[in-house]
Amino acid sequence: MSDAKVAVVDRTGTMDHFNVEVVSGMFEGKNLLDRHRMIYQALDEPMKDGRIHAVELQAKTPDET
């Protein structure tokens, strides 16, 4: 998502549990599940290899911020 603004917070200090907020115009017209799928696609590799153990997502359009 080329226009995405991303904020990441390490929830536990272990660098593998994160809160991630993504704001992108590409979320326009998409439901929450589709938005999360888009983010999970971007996080696929670090989730599969264990660098990310848990992630809590917020996916918003610029108008929703």
Backbone bond lengths (Angstrom), bond angles and torsions (degrees), N, CA, C in turn:
res aa  C-N    CA-C-N  psi(-1)  N-CA   C-N-CA  omega(-1)  CA-C   N-CA-C  phi
1 M - - - 1.437 - - 1.526 107.55 -
2 S 1.293 115.93 101.50 1.453 120.64 -171.76 1.528 113.53 -67.17
3 D 1.320 118.31 -26.15 1.464 120.02 -178.10 1.521 112.99 -96.56
4 A 1.309 117.66 4.63 1.465 121.20 -172.21 1.518 112.43 -68.13
5 K 1.327 113.56 137.98 1.459 121.23 168.45 1.521 105.63 -107.77
6 V 1.321 116.20 124.99 1.456 121.58 -171.90 1.523 110.18 -122.11
7 A 1.329 115.57 132.92 1.461 122.23 173.63 1.526 107.36 -122.67
8 V 1.321 116.14 129.68 1.463 121.47 -177.27 1.525 108.87 -124.32
9 V 1.331 115.65 132.78 1.463 121.69 176.22 1.521 107.88 -124.15
10 D 1.323 115.77 128.61 1.465 122.28 174.93 1.525 106.98 -78.49
11 R 1.319 117.00 110.22 1.469 121.35 -171.93 1.522 113.46 -71.76
12 T 1.325 117.44 -30.32 1.467 119.26 -171.04 1.525 113.69 -120.51
13 G 1.317 117.96 -7.94 1.453 120.85 -175.71 1.512 113.67 83.37
14 T 1.321 116.99 4.94 1.467 121.18 -178.83 1.520 112.27 -100.56
15 M 1.348 116.89 -0.81 1.465 122.81 178.92 1.534 113.72 61.47
16 D 1.337 116.65 26.44 1.464 118.22 174.04 1.537 112.75 -138.83
17 H 1.333 117.41 2.31 1.461 122.94 174.95 1.533 106.99 -124.85
18 F 1.331 116.20 117.96 1.459 118.84 -170.79 1.527 112.79 -131.30
19 N 1.316 115.08 150.58 1.467 123.07 161.87 1.514 105.13 -102.34
20 V 1.323 116.70 127.97 1.462 121.19 -178.53 1.516 108.59 -126.25
21 E 1.328 115.84 125.11 1.467 121.36 174.26 1.523 107.80 -113.09
22 V 1.328 115.99 125.54 1.457 121.70 178.82 1.520 108.21 -121.38
23 V 1.320 115.73 127.81 1.462 122.01 175.83 1.517 107.16 -116.05
24 S 1.332 115.51 122.70 1.470 119.91 -177.24 1.518 110.72 -153.40
25 G 1.307 115.28 141.95 1.456 120.58 173.77 1.519 112.38 -68.29
26 M 1.335 116.47 -17.68 1.464 120.29 178.98 1.531 111.83 -70.09
27 F 1.331 118.00 -11.71 1.460 121.45 176.50 1.527 112.42 -82.03
28 E 1.337 116.75 -9.78 1.469 120.06 -179.15 1.526 110.36 -55.52
29 G 1.325 117.21 129.68 1.448 122.76 176.96 1.521 115.03 77.96
30 K 1.334 116.44 2.88 1.475 119.79 179.88 1.528 109.30 -105.75
31 N 1.332 115.15 143.85 1.463 118.51 177.11 1.526 109.81 -79.24
32 L 1.322 116.20 172.39 1.459 121.62 -174.76 1.522 112.16 -59.19
33 L 1.321 117.38 -41.98 1.469 121.06 -179.37 1.525 110.90 -62.13
34 D 1.314 117.29 -44.49 1.467 120.46 178.70 1.526 111.38 -65.13
35 R 1.313 116.85 -37.24 1.467 120.38 177.52 1.524 110.33 -62.97
36 H 1.322 115.47 -45.12 1.471 118.77 179.74 1.520 110.83 -65.52
37 R 1.316 117.68 -37.56 1.470 119.88 176.96 1.525 111.10 -59.63
38 M 1.322 116.50 -40.58 1.469 120.44 179.09 1.530 110.47 -61.47
39 I 1.317 116.46 -41.59 1.466 119.72 -179.95 1.524 110.16 -70.33
40 Y 1.321 116.80 -43.69 1.468 119.44 -179.92 1.532 111.36 -61.12
41 Q 1.323 117.93 -32.60 1.467 119.75 176.04 1.520 110.36 -61.45
42 A 1.320 116.72 -40.69 1.461 120.56 179.54 1.526 111.58 -69.38
43 L 1.329 117.23 -27.59 1.462 121.95 -177.92 1.521 112.52 -97.92
44 D 1.309 117.71 8.13 1.461 121.96 -172.52 1.530 112.66 -54.12
45 E 1.311 117.81 -52.98 1.461 120.31 -174.87 1.536 112.89 -63.83
46 P 1.343 119.82 -50.65 1.470 117.43 -179.64 1.526 113.55 -67.81
47 M 1.337 118.42 -21.67 1.461 119.24 175.18 1.517 110.52 -77.09
48 K 1.320 117.35 -37.24 1.461 120.19 179.67 1.521 112.26 -70.11
49 D 1.345 116.82 -37.22 1.467 117.62 -177.59 1.528 112.76 -89.26
50 G 1.331 117.96 2.03 1.450 121.44 172.53 1.516 115.50 91.57
51 R 1.339 118.07 -0.76 1.466 118.09 177.15 1.511 111.28 -63.77
52 I 1.326 117.04 -31.39 1.459 121.89 173.73 1.519 107.66 -113.04
53 H 1.330 115.03 119.31 1.463 119.86 179.26 1.526 110.63 -93.38
54 A 1.317 116.67 -40.32 1.466 120.83 -178.30 1.517 109.11 -145.69
55 V 1.326 115.01 143.38 1.453 119.46 179.31 1.525 109.06 -144.08
56 E 1.332 114.50 135.60 1.459 121.41 174.27 1.517 106.14 -110.04
57 L 1.335 116.61 126.37 1.464 121.25 -171.74 1.523 112.35 -108.76
58 Q 1.324 114.26 144.82 1.454 122.51 164.68 1.521 105.44 -129.01
59 A 1.311 116.50 125.89 1.468 121.57 -178.22 1.524 107.96 -125.69
60 K 1.326 115.68 114.93 1.461 120.32 -174.68 1.517 110.33 -130.12
61 T 1.310 114.68 155.03 1.460 120.02 169.45 1.526 107.53 -87.00
62 P 1.320 118.70 162.98 1.471 119.67 177.44 1.531 112.22 -56.98
63 D 1.330 117.97 -33.15 1.464 120.96 179.56 1.523 112.63 -71.33
64 E 1.313 118.47 -18.64 1.467 122.43 -178.20 1.532 112.38 -91.51
65 T 1.314 117.27 -2.57 1.479 118.63 -178.85 1.506 111.59 -90.19
